[in-house]
Amino acid sequence: MQSLLADVVHGRFRPGAHLVTQELAARFGVSHTPIREALMTLAGMGVIDLPPNCGAIVKRITPREVREICQVRRALECEAVRRACGRIDADELRVLESALQQMLTSRPRRAARFVEQARAADNRLHDLIADSSGNRFLANELNRLKTLFRAFRDVAWEHAEAQKNLDRLSEEAREHLAIIAALNAGDARKAAQAMARHIRSGAHYWSAAMPNLHSRQEGNQR
């Protein structure tokens, strides 16, 4: 499912394209069953349509849709970080805090390495918060949607890397440190505020990457 979602979000399938189960099974080297399950999951995320008797159709992802998805993400993540405050493992937070500070003070020369470190830190912090929320349904919902969130994030970072401007990754590291500082202080209100700022900032960058995605989709169409 992750590979199929990445292909859709990165514009490897043009908007309006019909996704054929047999072709996808051959592309990814799996049986029809996991492909059908993946298509149902992607339809639930809103990135493809499954009209009756028409198969799966790739949707055009607009900046507005990205912003709406981020609104939902903000509500879920802010609730998770409020609930995680006081529950989250302090040693885990210290390790993450150290890694983020090191990223900022000794930025790797290779952009790919910086992206790799930023991705690992982002994944770990958000997973740790969800897993520490004490609400299984909330954690499961975040786990269900995180593949979509991370696909958008990676598109935005890929665009930034192509533009040779990785300032967003440094900005995200500082946003993560603000969340960690509030969690370390046991201040659930400040942790939620820091998370809200982080999600809003990310939404801006994700939306800005959409025109680049659209031009790539149009190129695939020709």
N, C-alpha and C positions, 0 to 999 in steps of 0.2 A: 504493500500500500504506500509506503514512504517513497519508493522509487516512482510510482505512478503519479503521486501527488507532486513530487519534484518536477516531473516532466510537464505537468499541467501548469504549475505556478511559474516555472521558468520559461514558459512560452514555446515548449517543444511541440505542443499540439496547438493548432490555431483555434481561435474561438469559432464555434459552430461545427467543429470537426466531430464526426461520429467515431466513437471508440468501439471497436469490434472485439468482443471477448476472445475469439480465436486468435486474432492478430496480437493482442496484448499478451496472451498466454505464451505465444511463441517468442515475443520480444523479451519477456522476463523469465522464460524458462520454467514456468509453473503450470499447474493444471487450471481448468476453467473455474473451479470452485473458489480459490482465493482471489481470482480476478473479479468474479461476481461480488464477492464480499467486499472487496476494496472499492468497487464502484458504488455499492450501497453506502459505504462509509463516506466517500467523497461527496455523494449527493447530500448526505446529512450535513456535511460541512458547507455546502452551498457552492462548490466549485464546478460541479457538473449537474446537468439535468437528466432525469430519467423519465421522459414522457412515455405514456403507454404505447407499446408496440413500435417504438422508434429507437430503442437502444439508448446508449449513453451519449450525451452531447456536451462538449466542452463549453463552459460559460466564459464570457469576457469578464475579467476581473477589473473593476474600476477603482479609482482612488476612494470614491464614496463607500464602496463595499468594504474596502480595507479599513476605513475609519469606523464603520459600523461594527466590524469584527473586533476592532480594538476597544470599542465601548464595552462590548460584552466581556472581553478579556480583562479590562480594568475592574469591572465589578467582581469577577471571580478572583482575580489575583489580590485585590485589596482585602476581600473577606478572608482569603487564605492567610495573608500575612498578619492580619489582626489576630486570627485564631492561633497562628504559629508562635506569636510573641509569648515568651515564657516557656514554651514547649521545645523550642528548637535546640539542637545540640550545639553547645557553646564551642566545643573543640572544632566542629565542622566549620562554624562561622569564622573562627580564627584562621584556619587554613585558607579559606576563601579570601578573607580580608588580606592576608599576606600575599596571596597570588595576585590579587587585583592591584595592590600597591606596587608590587614588583613590575607589573605590566606598565604602570604609569611612569615609574622612575627609570626603568631600563627597557624602553620600547625596542622590540626586536627589529633588526635591520630589514629582514624579509617581511613583506606585507602578508604573505601567506601564513607565516608563523604567528604574526600578531592576530590574524583572524582566527587561527586555530585556538590560541589561548583565550581569546575573547569568547568564542563559541563554547568552550569547555566551562568557563566560569559562569556564563549566562545559563547554560543548561543546568549546572549543578545547583546554583542558587535557587532557581525557580522550582526545580524538582524537590529540593530540600524543604522549601516553604510549603509546597503542596503536601508532601508526605508528613509534615509536622503539624498540619492544620487540625488534626483530630476529627476531621469530618470525611468519612470514606467516600461519600457521594461527591463532595466537592473535589476531593483529590482525583477521583476517577474521571470527573468531567474535565478537569484541567489536563489530565493525562490523555484523554481522548482528543482534545483540541490542540495539544502542544505541537503535534506534527505540522498542523496548519500554521500555527504561529511561527514556528521555526523555519518553515519554507518561505514565508514572507520575509522574515529576518534575513535569511541567507540571500534572497534576491536583492534586498537593499544593500547588504554588505558587498555582494558581488558588483553591484553598480558603483558603490563607493570605491572599491578596489580598482575598478576599471578607470575611474576618474582620478586615481592616485590621491584620494582624500580619505584618510582613515580617522579623521577627527571624531567621527561618530562613535567609533569603538572606544576612544579615550573618554568621551562624554558618558557612554554607557557604564564604563568602569567606575566613574565618579558617582553615577546614579546608584549603582549597586552598593558602593561603599556607604552611601547615605542610608540605604535600607538596612544594611548590616549594623551601622552605628545605632539606629533606632531599636533594632532587635536586641543588641547588646545592652542597651539602656533599659530594656523592658517597657518601652513606650509604644504601645500598640497604635495609638493615634498617629504619632509621627511616622511610624513604619508604613501605615496605610497611605499617608500623605506622600511619602517618598516614593512608594510604589505607584501611586496615581501619576506623579510627575514623570516617572520612568516610562509608563505605558503611553502617556500622551506624547512624550518626546519621540518614542519609537514609532507611534502612529504617523507622525509628521514625516519621518524619514521613509517609512514603508510606502506611504502614499506618493512621495516624490519619486520613488523608484518605478512606479507604475507606467509612466510614459515610456521609459526605457524598455519595459517589458512589452508594451503594446507595439513599439516599433519592431521588436524582435518577432512578435507574433505576426505582424503584417508581412515581414520578410519571409517567414515560413509559409505564408499563404501564397506567395508568388511562385 
